[in-house]
Amino acid sequence: MIAALRSLLLVGAMTTASAAGAEATRSILSFDDLEGWAADDHGAALSVFLNTCGDLDDPDWRALCHVAQTYEADAARSFFELFFRPVLVEDGKDGLFTGYFEPELDGSRTRTDRFKYPIYKMPPEARAEGLWLSRREILTGEAMTDRGLEIAWVDDPVELFFLQIQGSGRIRLAGGGALRVGYGGANGHPYRSIGSELIRQGALGAHQVSAQMIKAWVRKNPEAGAELLLHNPSYVFFREVTRVAPEFGPLGAMNRSVTTMRSIAADPAYTPLGAPVWVEKDGKEPLRRLMIAQDTGAAIKGAQRADIFFGTGDEAGQAAGRLKDPGRMVLLLPIQRAYALIPDEF
C-alpha cells in the first residue's frame, strides 16, 4: 500500500477501527447539499470507480458495479444520483485533508560510484522473526552483504529514507527505462520521528517541520544528518512491482492503481474501500470533487480524515507536502444501505 507508512511521521494514540466506527453519527443529505456537485467531471469519477468496484464483495456493491459498466461518461452524474445517497459521517472531529504522492528517484540496476545506496528486498529471516535488526544494524553491519537482495541502487540516501515513508515509488534508471517498487515488509521496529528529534535538538521549530525542511537540514549537515536518519530504527523493505504499467499510478490498499486527484486514502472504519466520496476541501485552493476511497494510511483515522493522491514525482510531492486543509467529506452509499443506517428516520 502506498499509504501504509508515509503517515508514520505523525504520532499519537488511536482508537480501534471498530470502536471508532461505532461512535459516529450519520445523516443522509441530498445532492443539492453538495457544494459544486453539478460542476464536477462525473465521468472521470465513474472511470476511477470502475477500476475497483469489481473487487467489492457485497451484493449491493456488485450490482451497482455491473450497472456502472453500462453508463457512458456523459451520463455518469445520473448514475450516481440514481443509485446512491450522500451520507455525512461525523465523529466529532474537524475535517482534515492532507496529500500523498509517489516518489521518483534516480537509480541503477547495478552499483556505481554515483548509485551506491541500495533498495533491499526483505530477507526471509526478517519476515520469519518479526522483530529483526534495527536500521542502524542493517545499514552499518554485514547482514545484507553479498546476498543479492538489492533491487536497485539510488544516489540519494535522504530520498531513499522518504521512499520508505511513502511505501512505494518509481526509479528512473540511468540506462533508460524505469522500475516501480512497492512495500515488501519491515523489520518490526516502531517508527521514531526524525522531525520530532530535530525539534527536541532545537534544530527546527515545530512550525518548520516538513519533509522539505528535513531534507534540506540533512543535506546541509551531512554527518549529523546521516546520524539523524539512523535515529529511526524502523526499516522498510521493497518488492519490484512489474504488473502495473508505467502510465498508471501505484497500487493502493485495494491492490489496484490509484489515480491522481481522484483517489483518496480514508479510514475503512467509516468509509468502505471502493466507495465514492464527495470532497469539499477548503483552504487557499478550494477543491470540490468526487473521488474514490481506494487506499488507507496509518494516521488516516477518523470519519472526516482523508489523504488525496497527487501523482508521481517532485512536483506532486511538493503539492502534496503543502496540503493541510479543513473541509468535509460526504460518503456516497447505495440507496438501501444508506437508509439502513438511519432506520428510525425513514
N, C-alpha and C positions, 0 to 999 in steps of 0.2 A: 504494500500500500504506500502510495506516495505520501500520504498524510500521516503515516504511522508515527514518525519520530520528530518531525520538524517542530511540533509544538512543545517538545520537552524543554525548550528554552524557558518555558513558563513553569512555575512550581505552585503547589497548593493542594490542599486536601480536596478530595472529590467524593461525592456520594455514589453509591452503586447505581447502575443504569435502571434497575427495576424500581428502586426506591425513588429515584428522581422522576421517573415517568409517572409514578402514582401520585405525585404532588401537584401535577399540572392541572390547569383549568383549560377548557376548550370551548370555543364559541364559533358557531357557524356564521360566516359572513356571506354577502352577495358579491358578485364580480364587480358591481358598481362601487364597492368599498375598496377596491384595489386601485390605488393611485397610479395612473399611467397605463392601466391594463390594455386599453384599446390600441395604444400606440406601439406595442411591442411586436417583434417578429415571432409570432407563434409557430410559424413553420420551422424556424430554426430550433425552437424548443422541442417541437414534436420529433424532429430528427434525432436529437440527443436522447429523448425519452425512449425511442425505438432501439437505441443502442443497447439498453439494459433491461427493458421491460420483459423480454423473453425469458429472463432468468428469474423472474418473480414467481413464487410458488403458489400463492393463494389464488383460489378460483376467480375472485372478482378482478384481481390484477391481470390474470392470464386472459380473461375475457376482454378486458379493455385493451390489452396489447394486441390481440387479434383484430379488434375493431380499428385500432390506430393505424394498422397497416393498410387499411382501405381508404384512408384520408390523404388527399393531396395537401401540399403546403399551404395553399391559399384558403383551405377550409379548416386549418388547424385550430383557429380560435373557436370555431363552432364545436369541434371535437371536445376541447377542454370544458367549454361552458355546458355542453350537453351531458357529459358523463361524470363530471367532478363537481365538488363543492369546496369553496375555500374554508379552511378551518384555522382559526387563530389559536395557537397553543402557547400558553404563558405559564411560567414558573416563578413569577415574582422578580425576575432579574431583567435588567435592561438589555435591549438588543445590542449585539456587538458583531461587527463584520471585520474580519482580517483577510489577508490574502496569502496564497502559497503559489509555488511555481516549480518547474523542473529545471534544475541547474544544468548548464552546459559547460563542460571543461575541455581543455586541450589535452590530448594524450597520445599514447602509442601502445601497440601490442607488445613491444619489446622495450627493455630498459635502455635509456641513453643518458648522456650527460645532462640533458635538459629534463627528460621524463624519468624521474627516479623515485617517485612516491607511489607505492603500489595500491591498487584496489583489489582487496582479497576476497576470495571465496571463503565460505565457512569451513573450518577443519571439522572432520567428523567427531573428534573428541570434544570439541567445544559444544556441539549440538547435544552430545550424549550427557555431558556433565552439568549442563545448566549454568552454573557459575564457573566461569573459566578465568583465564588470565586477564589482568587489567589492561587498559590502553597502554600504559607505560611499559608493561611487561611484553606486550605484543610488539610494540614499535622499537624497543631497545634491546630485546632478547633475541634468542635464536629459534624460537618455536615455529616461526613461519619460513625459515630459511631453506632453500633448495627443495621445496615441496611441490612446486608447480601450481600454487594456489593463486597466482596473480592473474586477474582477468585483463588488466591493462595497467599502464603506468601514466601518471599525470605530472604536471610541472609545478603544482602549487599545493602545499600541504594545508593551507588555510581553506582553499576552496574544497579540498577533499574532506576536511572536517565538517564543513557545512553541507556537503553532499550527504554525509551520514545523517545529519539532522533532517534533511528533506526526505531521505529514504529511497530516492531513485534519481536518475539523471541520465544525461546523454554525453558521450565522449566523442569529440571531433578528433579523428585520427590524423596524425601527421602525414601519412602517406595517401590521404584521401578516404572518404567514407566516414562512417560513424558507427558507434555501437551504443546500445542502451543497457543500463544496469538497473536492477530492482533490488529491493530489500531481500536479503538472504539469511538473516538471523543476527543475533547479537551475543555478546559474551556474558550477559546476565547481570552485569553491574548496573546499579542505578545511575541515571544521568545526574551529573553535577554541573550546575550552570556556570559557564565561564563569564557570562555577563554579571552575575551576582558576585563572582570573585573579583572582577575589575572594580565593582562598586566598593566591595569590602577593602580593597587595597587603596582606594581613593584615586584610582587612575581615571575613572569616569564617574560622572554623576548619574543618578538613577534616571534622570530625564534624557540622558545622552545615549543610553544603551540601545543599540540596534545592531543588526547583522553587519551593516556597512561600517558603523563605528568600531565594532570589534575587529573586523578585518583590517581596517586602517591602523588600529593600535598595534595589532600583532605584526604587521609589516613594518611599522615604524620602529618597533622594539623586537628585533628578531630573536634574540636569546631569551628574553623574558616572555616573548610571545610563544615560542616553542614550549616553554615550561607551562604556560597558561593552558595550552591545548591539552597537555598531559594531566592537568588538574581534573579533567573529566575522565573517570575510569571506564565509562561505557564505550564500547566499540562495536560498530556495525559492519557486518559482512554483506557482500552483494552476490547476486547471480546475474548472468547475462540474459537479457530478455530478447529473444530472437523472433517471436511470433507477432510482434507489433511493428507495423510498417512505419518508417521514419516520419511520414506525414501525419501520423496520428499521435495523440497525446499519450502519456504514460498510463499504466494501469492503476486504477483506483481500488477501493475496497471490494468492489463487485467483480474484480478481475477483468474489467473492460477498460478501454481507453477513456480518460476524462477529456472534456472539451473546453477549450479556452473561453472564459467568460460565460459559460453555460453550465458548468459543473460546479457543485459545492461539496465541501465536506461538512457533515452535520452529525448530530448526536442521535444514533439509532434508537435511543430510549424514547425519543419524541418524534423522530422523523424516519419513516421507513425508507431504507435504501431503495433507490429507484423511483421514489415519488417526486412529482413536480413540486416546486416551491417558488412562490412569488416573493421576490426580493425587493424591498424598499429600503435601499441604503441611502442615508443622508451624508452630511459632510460637505467638503469642498466640491466634490464631483458627484452629485446625486445619481443614483442608478435605480431604475425601475425595470425589472427584467424577470422573465420566467426562466428558472434554472432547474436542474435535476440533481437531487441528492445522490451522488454516486461514490462518495468517499467518506472516510472518518478520520479522526485525529485524536491523539492522546489528551489534548487540552481543549478539544471542541466538545464542551459539555454544557448542556442546557437547551431549553426549548427555543431560545432566541439567539443562538450562537451558531455562526457559520463561517467557513473559510472558503473564499472564492478562488478558483483556479485561474491564474493569469497567463499560463502558457509556458514556453520554454525559452531559456537564455537570460542574458544580463538585463535587458530592458524589462522583461517580465518580472525578474527578480526585484528590480528597483521599484516598480509599481506595486508589487505585492508587499514589499517591505514598508512602504509608506502607508498602507491601508490599516486604519484602526478607527472605524466609523460606527456611529449609532444607527439605529433604524429598526425595522421589524421584518420578520419573515412569516409568510402565511402558507401553510401546507395545503396542497390540493389532494383531496381523497375521493375515491369512488363514492357515489352518492349514498348508497346504503351503508357503507362503512362510516361515512361522516355522520349520518343521522343516528347511527347506533351508539355513537359516543355520548349523545345527549338525549337519552330516551325520555326523560321527564318533560322535555320542552317540545317534542314533536309527536 
